[in-house]
Amino acid sequence: MEFFHSGLILFITLFLSVYLPYLFRYKSKSSHANLPPGNMGLPFIGETLEFLNTGRKGHPEKFIFDRIAKYSSPIFKTSILAEPTVVFCGAASNKFLFSNENKLVEYWWPDSVYKIFPSCAQTSSKEESKKMRKMLPSFVKPEALIKYVGTMDSIAQRHFQACWEGQEQLKVLPLAKKYSFWVACRIFLSLEDPERVAKFADSFNVLLPGLVSLPVNFPGTPFNRAIKASNMIRKELIAIIEQRKVDLKEKETSPVDILSQMLQAPDENGEYMNKLDMADKILGLLIGGHDTASTVITFIVKYLSELPHIYNQVLEEQMEIAKSKKPGELLNWEDIQKMTYSWRVACEAMRLAPPFQGTFREAINDFVFHGFSIPKGWKLYWSVNSTHKDPECFPEPEKFDPSRFAGNGPASYTFVPFGGGPRMCPGKEYARLEILVFIHNVVKRFSWEKLVSDEKIIVDPMPVPAKGLPVRLIPHKHVD
């Protein structure tokens, strides 16, 4: 009987703390007239499980396109991650959201993110984000990145010598992650020692799936594993920050990287970012500079193995560059500008397998769009695949065709792997360099064959080949 009473008390507590607040919030927010069509799903859970499961089955666009067809509308309501949500689809929706950033909408992250990134829960987090975005362009704009092309090439060469050369078979995904994480650590933190980089790299593999998950903090859940991983990474980052502070005091010169810039850049009130907030910001940068690029690289390798005629054109372009280099000479900015076809290939890979499927916003005012009322406080989700996989935007959308990006390229607001508007990814040019340097180094050394012809793709939340894309390497006979 005592056990029954304890269970009843626990149930009532959970009901009062979780379900009841959600129910009142849902009722208050769903009472508006002329909401978009749609289904809010189950209480609290909403349609989250279906939203996530279509991705895990390799077809995240199915959640979107099934509802567009069902409701005959590119705008529909649902409930995702315990939040009443309106899904915005199509180029017109993209243009509207990007153009109204900080006017009608502002960025929003699920509760899971605020637990994994504690400083984001502070009331000043949005202001801190604006400061961070002002700081980043000066560091990641093309003229600032010119000096890092050779650094990336040097890391790529060491990576291929250590991890690829001499191997008959390997898995591409974990090695792409290893390369991109090494580059991010070097550029953002001046951290280059492979052993120290590896010390906390593994934690990143469990961090990302927990960012967009139900915030259920029980042992073994993606959310719980992500919190533990973020704590481990943050501890290492704080140690690096504290050591850098000492180095800056003792030395007249210091590494020119994001970390030093954060430590030496006060705000308009003369105050400096605290170390916890700084660690979270760097953690976010490492995620953006690591997982996204490694995903794109993996799919480029996949598509080049499937399409020999595409591979041959990339190889021709890259070998022309390789032949122009003196022995031991690293890539430079001019070389990157010659990789036009290779970048079209990368763009087409991002169209078919975008690293992020979409992101959230929050309505900061009531407004009307497409004839529907959008209530203040509702969450908005814009879908990359709603245009990337739309035959009206990209004819034969499942066909890999780099020529889509020749000339003027796709229509505005249809190709959006980096977002758009004020919140367009500031690391776009950084990603371009990192990806092109990898392409150069891999194709001039190898061709390859997939070992699993019909490998399943899982999106959780980024697309990855289920088995890590195992390939058989075929070294070229002569490599400069």
Backbone hydrogen bonds, N-H to C=O, Kabsch-Sander energy under -0.5 kcal/mol:
donor,donor_aa,acceptor,acceptor_aa,energy
5,H,1,M,-2.5
6,S,2,E,-2.2
7,G,3,F,-2.3
8,L,4,F,-2.5
9,I,5,H,-2.5
10,L,6,S,-2.2
11,F,7,G,-2.4
12,I,8,L,-2.7
13,T,9,I,-2.5
14,L,10,L,-2.5
15,F,11,F,-2.7
16,L,12,I,-2.7
17,S,13,T,-2.4
18,V,14,L,-2.4
19,Y,14,L,-1.0
20,L,15,F,-3.4
22,Y,18,V,-1.4
23,L,19,Y,-2.8
24,F,20,L,-2.5
25,R,21,P,-2.4
26,Y,22,Y,-3.2
27,K,23,L,-2.5
28,S,24,F,-2.5
29,K,25,R,-1.8
30,S,26,Y,-1.4
35,L,32,H,-0.5
39,N,77,K,-1.0
42,L,46,G,-1.5
45,I,43,P,-3.3
46,G,42,L,-2.8
47,E,79,S,-3.1
48,T,45,I,-2.1
51,F,47,E,-2.4
52,L,48,T,-2.7
53,N,49,L,-3.0
54,T,50,E,-2.1
55,G,51,F,-0.6
56,R,52,L,-2.1
57,K,53,N,-1.6
58,G,55,G,-2.1
59,H,54,T,-2.6
62,K,59,H,-1.8
63,F,60,P,-0.7
64,I,60,P,-0.7
65,F,61,E,-3.1
66,D,62,K,-2.4
67,R,63,F,-0.9
68,I,64,I,-2.2
69,A,65,F,-2.2
70,K,66,D,-2.2
71,Y,67,R,-2.6
72,S,68,I,-0.9
73,S,68,I,-1.1
76,F,87,V,-1.5
77,K,37,P,-2.8
78,T,85,T,-2.9
80,I,83,E,-2.0
83,E,80,I,-1.1
85,T,78,T,-3.0
86,V,379,K,-2.7
87,V,76,F,-3.2
87,V,85,T,-0.5
88,F,86,V,-0.5
88,F,381,Y,-2.8
89,C,74,P,-1.2
94,N,90,G,-2.2
95,K,91,A,-2.6
96,F,92,A,-2.2
97,L,93,S,-2.7
98,F,94,N,-2.7
99,S,95,K,-2.1
100,N,96,F,-1.1
101,E,98,F,-0.8
102,N,105,V,-3.5
103,K,100,N,-2.1
104,L,100,N,-2.1
105,V,100,N,-1.9
106,E,362,E,-1.7
108,W,360,F,-1.3
113,V,110,P,-1.3
114,Y,110,P,-1.0
115,K,111,D,-1.3
116,I,112,S,-1.7
117,F,113,V,-3.1
120,C,117,F,-1.8
121,A,118,P,-1.7
122,Q,119,S,-1.3
125,S,122,Q,-1.9
128,E,124,S,-2.7
129,S,125,S,-2.3
130,K,126,K,-1.9
131,K,127,E,-2.1
132,M,128,E,-2.4
133,R,129,S,-2.4
134,K,130,K,-1.5
135,M,131,K,-1.8
136,L,132,M,-2.4
138,S,134,K,-0.5
138,S,135,M,-0.5
139,F,135,M,-0.5
139,F,136,L,-2.1
140,V,136,L,-2.5
141,K,137,P,-1.5
144,A,141,K,-1.2
145,L,141,K,-1.7
146,I,142,P,-1.2
148,Y,145,L,-2.1
149,V,145,L,-0.6
149,V,146,I,-1.2
152,M,148,Y,-2.7
153,D,149,V,-2.4
154,S,150,G,-2.5
155,I,151,T,-2.3
156,A,152,M,-2.7
157,Q,153,D,-2.6
158,R,154,S,-2.1
159,H,155,I,-2.6
160,F,156,A,-2.7
161,Q,157,Q,-2.2
162,A,158,R,-2.0
163,C,159,H,-2.7
164,W,160,F,-1.6
165,E,160,F,-2.9
167,Q,164,W,-2.1
170,L,471,V,-1.9
172,V,170,L,-0.5
172,V,469,L,-2.2
173,L,468,G,-2.2
175,L,171,K,-0.9
176,A,172,V,-2.8
177,K,173,L,-2.3
178,K,174,P,-1.8
179,Y,175,L,-2.4
180,S,176,A,-2.6
181,F,177,K,-2.4
182,W,178,K,-1.9
183,V,179,Y,-2.4
184,A,180,S,-2.4
185,C,181,F,-2.6
186,R,182,W,-2.0
187,I,183,V,-2.8
188,F,184,A,-2.7
189,L,185,C,-1.6
190,S,186,R,-1.3
191,L,185,C,-2.3
192,E,190,S,-0.7
197,V,193,D,-2.6
198,A,194,P,-2.4
199,K,195,E,-0.9
200,F,196,R,-0.6
200,F,197,V,-0.9
201,A,197,V,-0.7
202,D,198,A,-0.8
204,F,201,A,-1.4
205,N,201,A,-0.5
205,N,202,D,-1.2
206,V,203,S,-1.0
207,L,203,S,-0.7
208,L,204,F,-1.1
210,G,206,V,-0.5
210,G,207,L,-0.9
211,L,207,L,-0.7
211,L,208,L,-1.5
212,V,208,L,-0.8
213,S,210,G,-0.5
213,S,211,L,-0.6
216,V,214,L,-3.0
217,N,215,P,-0.7
218,F,216,V,-1.5
221,T,218,F,-2.2
224,N,216,V,-0.5
225,R,221,T,-2.5
226,A,222,P,-2.1
227,I,223,F,-2.0
228,K,224,N,-1.9
229,A,225,R,-2.4
230,S,226,A,-2.8
231,N,227,I,-2.0
232,M,228,K,-1.9
233,I,229,A,-2.4
234,R,230,S,-2.8
235,K,231,N,-2.0
236,E,232,M,-1.7
237,L,233,I,-2.6
238,I,234,R,-2.7
239,A,235,K,-1.6
240,I,236,E,-1.9
241,I,237,L,-2.8
242,E,238,I,-2.6
243,Q,239,A,-1.9
244,R,240,I,-2.3
245,K,241,I,-2.2
246,V,242,E,-1.6
247,D,243,Q,-2.4
248,L,244,R,-2.8
249,K,245,K,-1.5
250,E,246,V,-1.9
251,K,247,D,-2.1
257,D,255,P,-1.2
258,I,187,I,-0.6
259,L,188,F,-2.0
261,Q,257,D,-1.9
262,M,258,I,-2.6
263,L,259,L,-2.3
264,Q,260,S,-1.5
265,A,261,Q,-0.5
265,A,262,M,-0.8
267,D,271,E,-2.7
270,G,267,D,-2.2
278,M,274,N,-2.6
279,A,275,K,-2.4
280,D,276,L,-2.2
281,K,277,D,-2.3
282,I,278,M,-2.6
283,L,279,A,-2.5
284,G,280,D,-2.4
285,L,281,K,-2.1
286,L,282,I,-2.8
287,I,283,L,-2.0
288,G,284,G,-2.5
289,G,285,L,-2.8
290,H,286,L,-0.6
290,H,287,I,-0.8
291,D,287,I,-1.5
292,T,287,I,-0.9
294,S,290,H,-2.1
295,T,291,D,-1.9
296,V,292,T,-2.1
297,I,293,A,-2.7
298,T,294,S,-2.2
299,F,295,T,-1.9
300,I,296,V,-2.2
301,V,297,I,-2.2
302,K,298,T,-2.0
303,Y,299,F,-2.8
304,L,300,I,-2.5
305,S,301,V,-1.6
306,E,302,K,-1.3
307,L,303,Y,-1.5
310,I,307,L,-0.8
311,Y,307,L,-2.3
312,N,308,P,-2.7
313,Q,309,H,-1.3
314,V,310,I,-2.1
315,L,311,Y,-3.0
316,E,312,N,-2.4
317,E,313,Q,-2.0
318,Q,314,V,-2.6
319,M,315,L,-2.7
320,E,316,E,-1.6
321,I,317,E,-1.2
322,A,318,Q,-2.5
323,K,319,M,-2.5
324,S,320,E,-0.8
324,S,321,I,-0.7
325,K,322,A,-1.3
329,E,326,K,-2.5
336,I,332,N,-1.7
337,Q,333,W,-1.8
338,K,334,E,-0.7
338,K,335,D,-1.0
339,M,336,I,-1.6
340,T,338,K,-1.2
343,W,339,M,-1.8
344,R,340,T,-1.6
345,V,341,Y,-2.1
346,A,342,S,-2.1
347,C,343,W,-2.6
348,E,344,R,-2.3
349,A,345,V,-2.1
350,M,346,A,-2.1
351,R,347,C,-1.8
352,L,348,E,-2.1
353,A,349,A,-2.5
359,T,382,W,-1.0
361,R,380,L,-2.8
362,E,106,E,-2.9
363,A,378,W,-2.6
364,I,104,L,-2.6
365,N,104,L,-0.9
367,F,374,I,-1.9
369,F,372,F,-2.4
372,F,369,F,-2.2
373,S,34,N,-2.7
374,I,367,F,-3.3
377,G,363,A,-3.0
378,W,375,P,-1.7
379,K,84,P,-2.4
380,L,361,R,-3.3
381,Y,86,V,-2.4
382,W,359,T,-2.1
382,W,380,L,-0.5
383,S,88,F,-1.5
384,V,357,Q,-2.7
384,V,382,W,-0.5
385,N,357,Q,-0.7
387,T,384,V,-1.5
388,H,384,V,-2.2
389,K,385,N,-2.1
390,D,387,T,-1.4
393,C,390,D,-1.1
394,F,390,D,-2.9
399,K,396,E,-2.2
401,D,399,K,-0.8
404,R,401,D,-1.7
405,F,402,P,-2.0
406,A,403,S,-1.7
409,G,406,A,-2.0
414,T,411,A,-1.6
415,F,411,A,-0.6
416,V,414,T,-0.7
419,G,416,V,-1.5
423,R,420,G,-0.8
424,M,421,G,-2.0
425,C,418,F,-2.9
428,K,425,C,-1.2
431,A,427,G,-2.7
432,R,428,K,-2.1
433,L,429,E,-2.2
434,E,430,Y,-2.3
435,I,431,A,-2.6
436,L,432,R,-2.5
437,V,433,L,-2.6
438,F,434,E,-1.5
439,I,435,I,-2.5
440,H,436,L,-2.5
441,N,437,V,-1.9
442,V,438,F,-2.5
443,V,439,I,-2.4
444,K,440,H,-1.4
445,R,442,V,-0.6
446,F,442,V,-2.5
447,S,474,I,-2.0
449,E,472,R,-1.9
451,L,470,P,-2.5
452,V,470,P,-0.6
453,S,451,L,-0.5
455,E,452,V,-1.0
458,I,464,V,-3.0
459,V,55,G,-2.5
460,D,458,I,-0.6
460,D,462,M,-2.0
464,V,458,I,-2.8
466,A,456,K,-3.3
468,G,465,P,-1.9
471,V,170,L,-2.8
472,R,449,E,-2.8
473,L,168,E,-2.3
473,L,471,V,-0.5
474,I,447,S,-2.9
476,H,445,R,-3.0
